[in-house]
């Protein structure tokens, strides 16, 4: 195996992790915000207060998710947790909101 192909593979892996860290972390935090906004409204909290609470939590979670994307051994696990978890939380928020109306 040549060093040039090894370098290309390393660059591709770094690019994939960077893309997953930025976009996957965004998707995960978006799901957290949506779930907090939808989940706290039935508990009596105003919608925008729940959204603000979710934003504060997401502000703490995004750097952790970003760093975890580079520290984890399996990029597939990172993708499943960040993108899949964000999609599941957004879907749960949608179900909660549709049940309220």
KARA-V272722 format. One record per helix or strand. SS is the DSSP state (H for helix, E for strand). FROM is the first residue (numbers start at 1). LEN is the number of residues. Records with the same first field share a line. If there is no record, write none. Layout:
SS=FROM-LEN / FROM-LEN
//
This chain:
H=3-39 / 47-25 / 75-26
//
